[in-house]
Amino acid sequence: MPVITSPQDFNVEDLYVDLRPVLDCPLYLKCEGFNFAGSVKLKAAAEMVEAAEREGALTPESIIVESSSGNLGIALSIIAASKGYRFICVTDPRCNPASMRLMRALGAEVRVISRQDANGGFLESRIRYVRELCETERAGGPGGGPDYVWLNQYANHNNWMAHYRGTAPAIDKHFPELEVLFVGAGTTGTLMGCARYFREHARPVTIVAVDAVGSVTFGGIPERRMVPGLGTSSRPDLVDESFIDDVVHVPETDTIRTVHRLSSRGFLFGGSTGTVVSGAERWLAEKYPGESPVAVAIAPDLGERYLDSIYEESWLRDNFGHILSELNLPNADILGI
């Protein structure tokens, strides 16, 4: 029985779902949502904070600031609360309301940037705001303003190092005959950490990055995206395509279809998982038709914080109304009893 003193000390590393009975697909799904942050981002957040402390960048007077669409913000909120830091999360209107409420409940300050960038997204606008905030502090001089510390998940090598040291070895241990690994691409920390591990340990694993249609991470054309999590409107500095064997782009309609197929069988996952599973299912059907390679996909989080969006009928009607009839949503009966 584990006994912990800090919330970041607990994470379930060895839970997998065999998706063959659910989707008739030869795929194991590594579930990363069973920790106090509810996502894989707890690993990167802990690694980046601990590195900043070791390097002396974080002091008791510091205010952590980070741009996040939700999960990393929640992870940093938990760690900041545990360690006694102030934390400002800079996000945008696509962040789930539940995620914003959760961060605020943990004591974080949430600032929503509504100005879109040139690619139609919000990432560049969020990062610009963070830079300006840090520049304001520097302009104040010693004692002239708050000590803002930007961890910068998009360029911080400790982001991918968390998965090089933790996620990838855990997969390698449970699947020594692994042939294919599917990883979603957001900041690409999970992707690059796993890809580097298997390459540098001379493991013959095909690394497939899964991205959203409309993301520019791998040179795609920027388009409107409504599902938070994977995809970017500005290419992350961490990306190194030399470690990646293939890239799959998934339309958000397929993401929605997949999460509802999973939930209809009792597995409630987030949108990022729907994207990864959809991309993996399509890739395996094309590359291994009728075969059963040893394949693993990483599920970044669970679905509870998406109840106001991808599982909410009114949100679906507004954003994906043309596929609503496919989802077999139950009627909401209100009984006057």
N, C-alpha and C positions, 0 to 999 in steps of 0.2 A: 504494500500500500504506500503510494508516494505521499510524503508530507512536505509541503512547500511553505516558504515565507514570502515569496514574490510571485505575482501572477505570471510573469514571463518564464518561470521555472517549469511550467507544466505544458506539455504538448504531446498528443498522441501521434506517434510516428509510424505505426505499423498496422494501420487499418486500411484495407483494400476492399472494393466492391467488384465482384465478378459480374460484368455486364452481359454475359451471354444469355442468361435466363431473362433479362430485362429487354435488351435490344437485339438479341441474336447477333452479337458482335464479339469477336475474340479480343476482349479488352479488359484489363484490370484498372480500376480507378483508385488512385491513391488519395485518400480523404485527408485534407489538411485543415479542416475547419474545427477540429476538436481541441480547442485551447481557449483561454479566456478572451482572446481577441477575435476568435471565430474565423481565422484565416491564416494562410501561409505567411502573410506579411509580418506576423509576430517575430519570425526568425530574423528577417532583414532589419526590422526596427531594433531588436535587441542587439544585434551585431553592430549596427551603426552607432547606437548610443554608447555602447561599451567602448568602441574604438575612439569615439570623441572624448570620452572620459580619460582613457589611457593617454591620449595625446595632449590633454590639458585644454582642449577647446571648450569643453563643458565644465562650468563651475556652478556652485550652488545659486549664484545670481543670474545664471543664464536663462534665456527664454528660447526654447526650441521652436523653430518655425519650419514648416514643410508644406509643400504642395501635394495634395492627395485627392483622389476621387472618392475615397471612403475607407478602404481596408487598412492602408498604412496609417491613415489618420487615427483610426480606432486603436491600432496597435501602439502607436506613439502616445496616445491619450492614456492608455493603461500603464505604460512604462513611466511616463512623466508623473502620473499620480502616485505610483509606487515609490519613485525615487525623490519626489518633492520638487520637480521642475514645473515651471509654467510652460504651456504649449499652445501655439497658435496653428491651426490647420487652415490653409488657404485652399478653398475648393470652388466648385462652380454649380450652376443650377441642376446639373445632371446627377449630382450626389444624392443618394437616397435620403429622404427625410428621416428614416429610422437611423441611418448612420450618423446624421448630424445630431439627432437627439441623444444618441449613445455617447458621442464625443463630449457633448455639453454636460451630460450626466456625470462624466468622469472628470469634469473640471476644465476641459479644454475650451479655448476660445475659437469659434468657427467664423471665418470670414469668407463670404461668397462673392466671387468675381463673376459678373454677368457680361463683361465685355468680351465678345468673340475675337479670336485672332484671325490672321489672314487666311488660314486654312479652314475656317468655319468652326473650329473647336475652341477650347478655352485654355489649353495647356500653356501656350506661349504667354497668354495674358496673366495666368496664375504665376508663372515663373517670373515674369516682369515685375509683378507686384512684390514677390518675395525679395527680388534683387533690390528694388527701391527701398523696401523696409530695412534691409541690412545696410544699404548705403546711407540711410538716414542715421542709423546708429553710429556708423563710422565717421560721418560728418560732425557728429556731436563731440567727438574727441573723448579722451579719458574722463569718465564720470559725467559725460554730457548726454547720455541716453541709455536705453536698455541694451543689454548684451544679447543681441539676437544671434542664434547659431542655426544656420541652415544646413541640415544634413545632406540635402540634395540627392535623393534616391535615384535620380536619373543618371548620375555620373559617379556615385560613390561606390568604389570597388568592394566595400564591405557588404553591399547589397547582394552581389553575386557570391561573395565569399561565404555568406551564411548557408547557401545551398550547396556550394562546393564541399563544405565541411559537414553539412547535416543531411539535407534532402537526398542528394545523389548517393552518398554511401548507404543510406537506409534502403533505397531502392535496390542498389547493387547487392546488398546482403540478402534481401528477400527474393530477388530474381537474378540469380547468378547466370542464367541463360538468356537474359533479356536481349531482344532483338531490335525493338523499336520503342522509343520514348517520345510521347507527345507532350509539349509544354506550351502553354499560352504565353503570348507576348504582350506585356504591358510595359513596365520599365525595362523588362528583359532580365531582371536580376535572377529570377528562378531559372529561366531559360539558359542564360550564360553560365551560371554556376554549375548546373547539371551537365551542360554540353562540355565545358572545360574539364570537368571531373572525368567523364567517360573517355574523352580524347586523351587526356594526359595519363590515364591509367591503361591505355591501349586496349580498351574494351570495344569490340566491334558492334556498337549500338548505333542504329540510325536515329539521328536527332531530327524530329519534325517540329518546327515552330508553327503554332496555330494563331492566326491573327484575324481581326475583324475586317470585313470589307469596309472601306472608307478610312482605314488607318494608313498612315504614311510611314510606318516603321520600316517596312521593307520596300519602299518606293511606290506604294500604291497611290491612287488618286484620292485626294481627300473628299469625303462625303459625310453627310449627316449621319451621326451615330447616336442612338438613344440608350443603349445598354451600357452602364458604367462597368469599368473593370479593364478589359483588354483593349488594345488599340491606342494609338496616340495621334495627335495632330502635329507633333514635332518629334523627329527621330531621336530616341534616347542615345546619349553618348556611350552607353554600355554595350551597344550592339556590335558584335563582330561576326559577320556572316560566314567567315572561314570555318567556324565551329559548327555550323548548321548544315544539315544535308538537304532539307526540303522545307518549303513554306506552304501552308494551306490558308487561304482566305475564306472566311465563312460569312455569308450574308446574315444579318441579324434576324431575318425571318426564320432561318434554320436554327439559330440559337433559341428562339422562343419555342419553336416546335419541339426541340430536344429537351429543354427543361420541363416542358409539360408532359412529354412521354415518360421522363424519369419520375416526375411527381405522381403520375397516375399509377406507378408501381411502388409508391411509398418513399421514394428518395427525393427529398427537397434540397436542391442545390441552387447556387447562384448562377447569374448569367454567364460568367466566365467559364464555369464548368460546362454549361450548355454549348458554348462555342467550341471548347476543346474537344468534347465528346463528339459533336457533330462533325468537326474536321477530321478527327481520328477515324470515325466510322466510314466517312467517304474515302479517305486515303487508303484504308485497309481493303475496302472493296475494290479499289482500282489496282492496288499493288499486289495484294495477296488474295485474289478471288478464290473462294472455296477452301482457303487454307487457314491455319490457326497459329500464326507466329506468336511468340511471347511478347506481348505489347502492353505497355503501361501508359496511362495518361494521368496528369496531376490535376486534381480538383481543388482550386484555390480556396473555396469557402462553401458555406452552406446557404440555404435559401431564406431563412427567416427575415433577414433585413431587406429582402426584396418583395415583401408582401404588398407594399404600396406601389409596386411597379410591375415587374414581369409576371406576377401572380394576381394582379388586380384587374378586374374586368374592364373598368372604366379607362384605366391607363392603356390597356391593350387595345380597346376600341379606338382611342384617340391616335395611337401610334402604329398599330398593326391590325387595323380593323378588317383588312382584306383576308386575313387568315384566321380570324376569330372563330369561325364556324368549324375549323379543323381541330380546335383545342378541346372540345367536349367539356366546357366549363359547366359545373353544376349550377342549377338555379338557386338563388338566395331567397328562401321562403321566410317571410316574416309573419309569425303567428301571433294574433292578438289574444293570448291566453293569460 
